[in-house]
């Protein structure tokens, strides 16, 4: 009885409290959740740049501006990548703060008068359009009238107040943009002033390197001919190398994570739900007795399940798996269910018509040829022999798989699919479009070698079609269940002190570890996880973060390294690779020296002379070699191309040490530019512009890397 009495005494207070909570709940339920969060967090900092805070409210405002702009350009149904937009806005705001801080240190200020002069006297093109007619004529008097009194000008023309305000806001945005642009230009001028003065001697040398070319023969001794088994690197050698070059192994602040992934995959219930949809559509279509009935049912399900409609498209642009299904259909006919790699489809052919452009479907066999006439003659001979075999009845596709050197089409029997004009090199295109269906033509010579071409089909057809795609998707209930597991893991580790590995094992997931990574690296493509790693302490566990193509990730910080020298263990493998590279160079260098000693007395570097010493060696001949590091038939090696312009012409030189091998070289001729006609002024201006951009970028990158940038976005976006 006493208990009941106490309850009766408390009832009015409980009812009052309940009433208040109910009203509060109703108010909040009428609000958008994002609005509630924004209201709570609008004054919280989302980051800091050298102590200057970036606030959530301003950051979100600018993100929304970008979202609105993208929707205006691409339509309301545009798919918005919020992560990419937030990253772009973040980088922009960080840059603006850093440049403003530098401007204050340098005493640089962009005045209102400067901005006004730009807007009135030298307006950018997007402002000039305000007073430019359809013929492209700019009315300066009208422009000045608008810019000096925009509000009055628009009111006289009875423009709505809302539109007037929108225009005034636009002008403020333009003014802000011009101020920031001008500030950046001013800083760039100061930063690059002492560096962008390239000397005439340097420019003349650069011009010479770019214009000079040579023809040469050479024998290459690349390091990839030496196997790893032939080289031994000891621990002592690696440590000696590390101690000698220790100062070069610097590192920025680094972090390391242990993490688990909870894949966002459909549950059995999600799969069953998708199967029921497929069965429902299938049953309804089977009951339809006419094409018209099928068409009507398909349209209903198109609207219900968000189908996609494709307007008239040349068959060459329709994916092959869909084209194979659609081409036999009558207009209005439906086909499905069809299983493709990403789910179940239902297709309807909406229309068929003759297009204006011909497209061809062809197969080809490519026999590659080198620049020499001997190589071309050899390739042509192989192509002619294959053509003879095809005409005797051998299968073109089988021969293409065996002999074609086109890595893209050879595995498919040389099939290039459908292509229109302008897609292939001119010689190939002309032969393919002239040939009849079923005809094999060739050999056709192009820059790639010699081709045999078989035309499989020629069409002018365009089709319009619709599709309904049904696949199991992760339902909200499934997503919530996965999220609960992820939060459980975090709670067990952070609140109950259970070791990360133990908690993961209980939940049936296996932990993995990242390597050490810098703050500039979005780990797994996620800035949120990187931001978390650099703002929390060792042992901290992240909130669940959704990572594209992975699922829900929960991570723990297990390693923190400060700025300084990287430990030996971190660079051990890198040092081993360097030493292996050096030792392989020494091995091929000895072989090159032996061969060179036997060749240096002969007047010409020929294949016969080299084969007499070692039948496996090849003499390469290349024309138009430039000192740009590109070695024909070999790859990149600046040591080789530099030597081409240093050794005597016609004399066998060597052995020449390059970056990736040794070379025996004979330069046959050089074409050198006339430096007396060097266009100094135009070249100087071009080089100054290039240097300005390059130097400013390098300067700003260093400024940003050395700045104290704190990124708290992981607290707001997961």
N, C-alpha and C positions, 0 to 999 in steps of 0.2 A: 504493500500500500504506500509506503514511504517513497518508493521508486516512482510509482505512478504520479504521486503528488508533485515530485520534483519535475517530472516531465511536463505536467500541466503548467507549472510555474515558468518553465523555460520555453514553452510553446510559442508565446508571442515573439520572443527574441529570435527563435529559429525561423519562424515564418517571415519576420522582417528581413533577416539575413538572406533567406531563400529568395524573397522578392527582389532584393537588390542584385543578387547574382543572376537571377533570371533576366532582369532588365539589361544588365551588362552583357549577358550572353546574346540577347536579341540584337543589341546595338552592334556588337562585334560581328555577329553572323551576317549582318547586312553589309558589312564592309568587305572589300577585297583583302585577302590575307597579305598580299604584297603591299597594300596601302598601310596595314597595321605595322608590318615590319619596317616600312620606310619611315613611318611616323616615329617609331621607337628609336630608329638608328640614324636618322638624318643628320644628327649632329656628331656622330661618331667618326673618328678618322679611319679611313680605309687604307692609309699608308702615309709614309713620311719620306721627304727628300731633304737630307741635310737639316733635319729639324722642322721643315715646313710641312704642315699637315695637308693631306688631301682628304676632303670630307665625303662621306658616302652620298649625301644629297647632291652635291655638285657632280660627282662622278656619275651617278645614276641619271642625272639630267642630260649629261652629254652622251651617255650610252643611248638614251631614249631618242635623242636627236638623230643619232646615226641610224637607229632602227626605223624611225619615221622616214628618213631620207631614202633608205633602201626600199621601203614599201612603196614610196612614191615612184621610184624608178622601176621596180620589178612587179608591182601590183600587190594588193592586200594579201594574196595567198602565197606570197614569197616565203620560202623557208629561211628563217633567220638563224644565223649561227651566232648566238649570244656570246659564246666564249671568245670567238675571233674578234667581235666588236669590242668586248670589254678589254681584251689585250691591246687592241689598237688605241683605244681611248687612254688606257693606262700609260702606254709608251708616249703618247702625245702629251699628256699632262706632266709626266716626269721630265720630258724634254723642255717643256715650257718653263718649268720651275728652275731647272738647271741653267738654262740660258738667261733667265731673269736674274739669277744670282750672279752669274758671270758678268752680265751687263752692269749690275750695281758695283761690282769690284772694279770694272774698267771705266766707270763713270759714263757709260753709254745710256742715253735717254732718247726716246722717240717722242717728240713733242706733238701736241694737237695741231699746231700749224703745219708740220710736215705732212701729217695724215690728210689735213684739209687740202693742201696743195696737190697731193696725189689724186684725191677724189675729184677735184675741180679741174686741174690742168693736165693731168696725165692718167686718166681713169683706165683701169683694166677693161678688157673686152667685155666681161660679163656686166659691168656697169654701163658701158657705152650702149649696150642693147636697149636700155631704157628709152633712149632717144634716137634709135636707128630704125628707119622705115624698111619695108619689105624689099626695096631695091638695094639696101645696104648703105643708104646715105645717112650720115650722122648729123643731127641737128644740134649744134653746140649751144645755141641760144636757149633752146628748149631744155637741154640737159642742165645747164646752169640754173635755169629757173626752177627745175624740179629739185635740184640738190640744195639750193640755198633756202628754199621754203617748201619742203615736201608736204607738210601737213596742210598748209594753205592751198597749195596747188591742187591737191586731191580733193579738198573740201569744195573748191570752186566747181569741180566736175562731178559733185554729188556722189563721191565714192563712199561706200558704207564705212562707218567708224571702225568696225572690226578689221576691214581690209586696210584701212589707213594705219592701224596699229601694227598689223602684220608687216607692212612695208617699212615702217619706222624700226621695227625690231630687226628686219633684214639689213637695213643700213647700219645699225649698231653692230651686227654680226660681221658685216663687211669691214667696218672700221677696226674691229678687234682683230680680224684676220690680217689686215694690212699692217697693223702695228706689230703683230708677232712676226710677220714675214720680214718687215723692214728691220726689226731688231736682230733677227737671225742673219740677214744679209750684212748688217753692220759688224756683228761679231765675227762673221766669216771673213770679212775684209781685213779685220785687225789680226786674226789668227794666222791667216795665210800670207799676209803682206811680206814677211821676211823669207818665206819659203817658195813662193810662186814665181820667183825671178829666175827662170831657167837660163843658163849661160848659152851663148851661141855655139860654143864648142860642144857642149853636151847635146844640144839640139841637132847639130850637124852629124855627130856620131850616131844619134838615134835614127836620123833620116837615112844614113848610110846603111845601118843594120836592116832597116825596113825595106829598102829598095834593092839592095844587093842580092844576087842569086848566083847559084853555081850548079854545074853538072859534075857528078862524081861517081866513081865506083868504090865499093868498100866491102870488106869482110868483117862481119860482126862476131864477137865472142861474148855473148850476153851471159850474165850471171845465172839466169834461169836454166842454163845447161848443166849447172852443178847442183847435185841433190843435197838435201840437208844432212844426209848420212855422211857425206864427205867432209863435213865441218864440225869441229868440236869447240865449244865455248865453255870455259871453266868458271866456277863461282868466283875464283880469285881474279880472273880477268874482268868479270863484270863489276866487281867491287872496286877494282883499280880504275876502271873507266868512270864509275860513278863518282869516286873521290876527285878525279881529275876535272870532271865537268859538272860538279855538283851545283855550281851557281846557275847553270842553265835549266835545272829541273825545278823551276819555281811553280807555285800553285796559288790560286786564289782560295778564299774560304770554301770548304767543301763539306758535303753532308752525305751520309749513307743511311739507307732505310732498310728495314725488314718489313715485308708486306705480305698480305694474303688477298686473294681475289675471290669474290663471290660472283660467279658468272650470272648475268641477267639473261637467263634462258627460260623459254616457256615451260610451264609445269604440265603434268599429265592432263589436268583440267583444261588448261589453255589449248592443248592439242585436241582434246575431245570437242571443245567449243568450235575450233576451226573445221573439224571433220563434219560436225552437224551443219555448219553453213554450206559446206561443199555438197553434202547430201541433199540439203534443202533445194539448192539451185538445180542440182542434177535431176531430182524428182520432178520439179516444176517444168524443166525443159523437156523431159521425156514425155510428159503428159500433153505437151503442145503438139497439135496435129498439123499445123501449117507454119510456113516461114514467117508469116505475119504474126502468129501467136508467139513463136519463139522470140521474134524481135521485140514484142511488147513485154514479155516476161524478162528478157535480158535488160531492157531499159529500167524496169522496176528495181532489179537487183543492182544495176549500175548506180542508181541513186542511193539505195540502202547501204551498199558496201563501199561507196567511194571509188567507183571504177574510173578508168582513164580513157579519154577519147583522143585519137590522133588524126589530124587533118591529112589531106592528100599528101602523100610522100612518095618519092621515086623509090621503086623496089630496091635500088642499090643502097638506100639508107635504112631500110627495115632490117632489124636484127635477123640473121639467118634462121635461128630456131623458130621465130615467129613467121617469117616469110614462107617457110616450108609448110606451115599449117594453113596460112591465109590464102595462098595463091590458088589452091583448088576450089575454094568456097565460092558459092553464088552470093550475090549481093543480098544482105539481110540474113544469111545463114550463120548459125552459131555452132561453134565447136568447143567441146569441153565435157568433163574436166580433162585438162592436159597437165601432166607433171613436168615442170621445168626445174632447173637447179635451185631456185629460190622459192618454190612453192607451187600451188595449184592455180591454173588459169582457166578462164573461159573467154573465148574470142568471138567477135562478130565482125564480119566484113561489111563495112558501111558504104563503100563505093569503090568503083574501078573506072579509070579513064586513061586515055592515051595522053602521055606527056609530050613535051616538046623536045626533050633532050634524050639522046640514045645513051644507054648504059650497056656495058659489056661484062660478061663473066668469063674469065679466062684462067688457064693454068700456064705455068711456065717452068722451064728448066734453065737455070743460070750457070754458065761456065765462066768463071772469073778469068781475067787476063791482066797481065802486067803492062807497063808502058812500052816495053821493047817490042819490036816487030816480031821477034822470035817467039815471045810469049803469046802474042795475039794469034800468030799462025798456028801455034800448038793448041790454043783454046778453040779456034775455029774448027780444027781437025776433029777434036773430041765432039763438038756440037754436031758436025756433019755425020759422024758415025752414029750418034744417038738418033738423029733424024732418019737415017737409013733403017735402023732397028724399029723405029715407030712405024714407018711405012710398011714394014714387013709384018706388022701386027702386034708388036709388043706394047704392053699397057703404058700409056704416057704417065699416069700417076705413079706407077711402080718405079719407073725410071727416074722420075722427079725426086722421089723419096731417097733413091740410092745415089744420084749424081748431082742434083741441084745444090748450089752453094748459097742459096738464099735461106738463111736460118728461119725466117718468118714463115715461109710458105712450104718449104721442103717437107716438113713432117705431115702436112696436109695434102701431099701429092702434088705440090706446086699450085694449089688452089689460091687465087688472089681475091675470090669473091667478085661482087659487082663493083664496077668503077666507071665514073663518067670522065668526060674530057677535062684535062688539067690536073689529073691525079697522078699520071705516070710521066716519065721522061718522054720528050717528043718522039724519038725514034720508035720506042715501044708502043706508044699510043697510036701512032699512024699505022703501024703494022696490025695491031689488034683490031682497030675500027674498020680497016679495009678487008680483013679476012672474013670468010663466011663461017656460019655456025658449023662446028665439027672439023674445020680446016686447021691443019698444023702448018705454021709458017716459021721461017728462020733459016739459018741463024741471023738474028737481028743484033747489030753491034750498038751498045750504049756505053756510057762512062763506067758501067759496072762490069762489063764483059760481053758475052754472047748469049742470046736468049733463043730458046725454042718456045713458041707460043701456040697454045691450043685454045681456040675460042669455043666456049661451052654454050653460051647463050647471048642473045642480043634482044633487049627489050626497050620499049618506050613507055612502059606501063607505070601508072601511079595508083596507089590504093589508099583508102581511108579506112580506119578500123578502130574498134574499141576493145578494151580488155578489163576483166575483173580479176583481181589478184587476191587469193585467199592463202594465208600462211599463219601458222601459230604465232601469236604475239604475246609478249609479257603483259599480263593483265595487271591492273592496279593492286589486286589482292596478292598476286605473286610477287610483285615488286615490294610491297609492304613486308611480306614474309622474309624476303631476302634482306631487306633493310634491318629488320628486327634481329636477324642473326649477326649482321655486321655491328650493330649497336651493342649487342650482347658481348661480342668479343672485346670491344673497347671498354665496356663496363667491367668485365672480369679482370682485365689487365690494370686499368687505371684505379678502380675503386676497391677491388678485392685483392689486388696484388698477385694474381695468378700469372706466371710467366707466359709471354706471348706465344711461344711454341706449344705449350701445354693447352692454352685456351683454343688455339687454332685446331689442334688435334681433336679436342672434344667436339668441335663443330664440323669436323670432317674436311678441313681445308689444309693445304700444305704451304708453309711459309717459304718465301724466297727472299733473296737480298739483291739490292742494287749495288753497283759500284759507287765509288765516291763521285759526286757530281757538283758542278758550280752553280751559283745562283742564277746564271743566265740560261741554264738548261731546264726546260719544262719536262720534268721526269714523267715518262709515259705520255708525253704531250700535254700534261696537266700542270698549269701554272699554280693551281690550288695546292697541290701536293708540294711543289717546290717552295711556295710561300710558307706553308706550314713548317717545312723542314728547316728553314732559315730564321724562323721567329720563335721556335719553341726549344725547350731544353732537351738534353740527352734523356732518352727513355720515354718521352712524351708520345702519346698515341693519337693519331689523327681521327677526326670524325670520319664517318663513311663518305667517300668521294666517288662519284660516278665518273669513270674514265671510258672514253669511247673505245669500242672494240675489245674491251677487257671486262667490264662489269663494275661492281662496287668494290673499291679498294680501301682497306684499312692498313695504315702503316705506322711503324714505330721508329723513332730516330735512334739508331744504334751506333752512329759514328759522327764525330764533329772534328773537323780539321781547320785550323786557322791559317791565315796567309803566311807563306814561308816556303821552305824547301820540301819537296815531296820526299817521303821516305824511300829507302832503297827498294823495299819490297813492292812498292807501287810501280816503280819504273824498271824493275828487273827484266820483265819480258821485253820492254822497249829497247833496253840496252842490249839484250841478247840478240834481237833482230838486227840492230846496228852492227854489232860485231860479226854476226853471220854474214851480213852484206859485205863488210870489209874483207873478210877472209875469202869469200867467193870471188870478189874482185881480184884478190891476189892470185888465186888459182887460175882464173881465165887470163890474167895478165902474163903469167909464166908461159901459158900455151901460145898466146899471141906473140910473145917475144921469140919463141922457137920458130913459129911460122914466118915471122918477119925476117929473121936472119936468113932464111932460105929464099925469100922473095926479093929482098932489097936490091939485088944486082940486076934484076930484069927490067926492061923498059916499060912493060904494060901489065897491069893487073887483070889477068884473064881467068876464066873458069878452068881452062885446061891446066894452067900453071898451078892454081890452088888445089885442084883435084889430085894432081900428082903428089902433093904433100899430104893431103887429107881429103878423101872422097866425100866426107860428110859436110865439108865447108862449102858455103855458097857465096858467089860474087854477086852483089846487088848493084844495080845501076839506077841512079835517080837523077832526074832533071829538076830544075827550079827549086833547089834547096835554099832555104832562108835561115838566118841565124835566129830561129825562134824556138829551138829545142825539138822540133818535129823531125824524126828520122824515118824516112820511107821504109815500110815493111818491118820496122822494129818497134817504134813507139816514141817516147820522150827521152831526150838526152841532150842537154845544153852543152855538155862537154864536147860531143861530136860536132854539133852545128857550129860551135865557135872555132873548132879546129879547121873546118872546111875553108874558112876565110883567113887562116893563118899560115897553113903549110904551103910550100911552093907548088905551082901548077905543073902537072904531068909527072911529078916525082912521087914514087911510092913512099908514103910516110907512115910511121908507126913505131911501136904500138902506142896508140892514143888512149889514154885513160878517160873514160866518161863516167857518168853517174851510175849507169846500170850495166857497164861492160867495157871491154876494150875493142879497139878498131884498128884495122890496117886500111889505109885510105889513099886513093889517087884522085886528085881533083883534075878533071879533064878541061874545064873552062870556067871562067867567072864573068858575070855581067855586072859591072860596077856603075853606080850612078855618077853623073857629072856634078861634083860638089860645087863647081863654080856657078852652077845655075840653081843652087839651093834656095828655095823660097822662104827666106828667114822670117819675114814679117808674118805671113799667114801661119807658118808653122809655130812661131813663137806664141801667137794668140791662142792657137789650138791647144798648145801644151800648157799654157797658163790656166786655161779653163779646166783642163784635166787635173792639173796639180791642185788647183783650188778645191775642187770637189773631193779629191782623194785625201788631201791633207786635213781638210775640215772633218771629214768622216772619221779619220784615224784619231784626230784630236778629241772629237766628241765621244768616241767609243772609250777612250782612255779616261775622259772626264766622268763618264757614267760609271765605269768600272771602279773608279776610286771614290765615288760618292757614297754616302751613307743612306742607302735606299732601303726602307722597311715596307714590306708588302704584307698587309693584313687581310687581303681579299679572301683568304681561306676561311676567315671567320664569318663571311657574309655569303659566299657562293660555294655550295657543295653539290 
